[in-house]
Amino acid sequence: GVVTLLTTYLRENAIKTEGLLRLPGNFDKVELLRKQIEAGSQDGFKDVDLSKQNPHDVAEVLRGFFRDLPEPVIPFHLYE
């Protein structure tokens, strides 16, 4: 899925990038990448090429994916 696609890229290409999940990506590039990923989800992402992407843009898409989930990964009842 999308999480595997993005985390694999980040783990293999950007693990030592400073501020990877802290610094924002380029808005226009993030939106374009998000649209490519949404379109590619039907065919297993075979047309999605992350090799030329900035790691901060890829990380921003990953953060956005988790932020946009209808429910958090860690349920609210476990916060307390």
ZAMARGU-4260 file (C-alpha; in steps of 0.2 Angstrom, whole numbers, plus 5000, padded with zeros to 4 digits):
<rodrens>
0) 5000/5000/5000 | 5004/5018/5001 | 5013/5017/5018 | 5024/5003/5012 | 5028/5013/4996
5) 5033/5029/5005 | 5042/5021/5020 | 5052/5010/5009 | 5058/5025/4999 | 5062/5035/5015
10) 5071/5020/5023 | 5082/5016/5008 | 5085/5034/5002 | 5083/5047/5016 | 5085/5039/5033
15) 5099/5051/5038 | 5091/5067/5030 | 5090/5080/5044 | 5073/5086/5049 | 5065/5073/5038
20) 5048/5072/5047 | 5050/5090/5054 | 5053/5101/5039 | 5039/5103/5027 | 5039/5098/5009
25) 5036/5110/4994 | 5017/5112/4993 | 5016/5111/4974 | 5027/5095/4973 | 5018/5087/4987
30) 5001/5090/4979 | 5007/5083/4963 | 5015/5068/4971 | 4999/5065/4981 | 4989/5065/4965
35) 5001/5053/4957 | 5000/5041/4971 | 4981/5042/4972 | 4980/5038/4953 | 4993/5024/4955
40) 4984/5015/4969 | 4973/5006/4956 | 4988/4998/4948 | 5000/4995/4962 | 5009/5011/4960
45) 5019/5005/4945 | 5019/5022/4937 | 5024/5031/4953 | 5043/5035/4953 | 5049/5042/4969
50) 5068/5042/4964 | 5067/5060/4958 | 5057/5066/4973 | 5064/5077/4987 | 5064/5066/5003
55) 5055/5080/5012 | 5041/5080/4999 | 5039/5061/5001 | 5039/5063/5020 | 5026/5076/5019
60) 5014/5065/5009 | 5017/5051/5022 | 5012/5063/5036 | 4997/5069/5027 | 4991/5052/5024
65) 4991/5048/5043 | 4984/5066/5047 | 4970/5063/5035 | 4965/5046/5042 | 4947/5046/5049
70) 4953/5039/5066 | 4971/5040/5073 | 4983/5025/5072 | 4983/5025/5091 | 4965/5026/5097
75) 4960/5040/5109 | 4956/5028/5123 | 4974/5023/5124 | 4980/5041/5127 | 4976/5041/5146
</rodrens>
